Amino acid sequence: MKRFMSQEVTMSAQLHDELIRLANEFGSDEAYARAGGGNASVKHGGVLYIKPSGTTLATLRDNDLVPLRIPVLLEALVSDEEVDGDPVMAAATAARVGDPGGRRPSVEILFHALIPDSLVLHLHPLVANALTCHEDGRALAERLLGNEAIWVDYTDPGVPLAKEIHRERQAFEARTGHPAPAITLMGNHGIIVSGNNRDEVAQRITWLSATIQAAIDETPAPVVPQRADDGASVAEAFRVAAGRDAIAWSNDDVVRSASSLSAAAVSRGPLIPDQIVYAGSFPVILEGIDDVEAAVASYEAEHGRQPITAVAPGQCVASVGDTDKAATIALGTFLDALVVGRDADRLGGSRVLNERERHFIETWEAESYRQQVSAGS
Ligand SMILES: [Zn+2]
């Protein structure tokens, strides 16, 4: 018995090591995750150990993980009972093991609990999001990936999303008579990939990316126009007009080839929630440097808020913030959206979040921001 126990401890220690390796490897590659995006969990002995919000996958350590009892989380998914406040946080509080020490699990905890594999990694990858942001992603996913992945239409975060994943997994099992696959594609959001060791998860992610990239590469590569050289002055004019301290800007190949007025993220709307959270739902369009102040003023009148990101189509993208770090994350997130939209269009067409979906994230973020401020963090 004693020997059995110590084997269990060694096995779970190894699982934790493998999870941290996966999180750090994929989390430090901006093609897979940016800023605090994505999350990771390991489960054994009826307990889920998950990355808290406010940490990054790239720097995740084993002792950051928050332990939560799985049966309690699963109960929250099937229960129709009304709870006080946010239902995900209520479930997390009920499920916690010991003192969380101020760490808060993310809004995405519930879907980790319902996937049976030991290791679960959730990412917002650029290549895979060309498929999740495709206008007919479900059909394309089936054509490219067959029964290796399930598709889940865009659903509001938290309990509704976890319930929808659960429903699609059950529908797959009823349809095929096989367990649901280890890859989940979430429309306009990202992927969940699971496995029972590091190599299984890493190989599945690599296969998924390679398969989608091959489909993108079957289409003609976009033409990259020459650099027009007034990026810095456009960016500075935007910073002054927005009255902010920090600016980050780019006129790289992505900007020059994928930021025309027809680009999804430029004029049709945000592709994924991260874009809304960090870069704002819509950029202000700057057609010429003389118009910057007027363009910012009319954007504010139309949207009731200041722009975070500005686009001079085909020339320059710039983002403002209170700090260099905030401006850089906003810019990076918007450039990611340009890449995702460009590649989804290469696959046949992109889908942007609709007004209701967008509005939910805009107000939901405001709510979570207010909570942070009132908590003094
Ligand atoms: Zn996510």
Residues whose N, C-alpha, C, O or C-beta is under 5 A from the ligand:
A	BS01	ZN	G38 G190
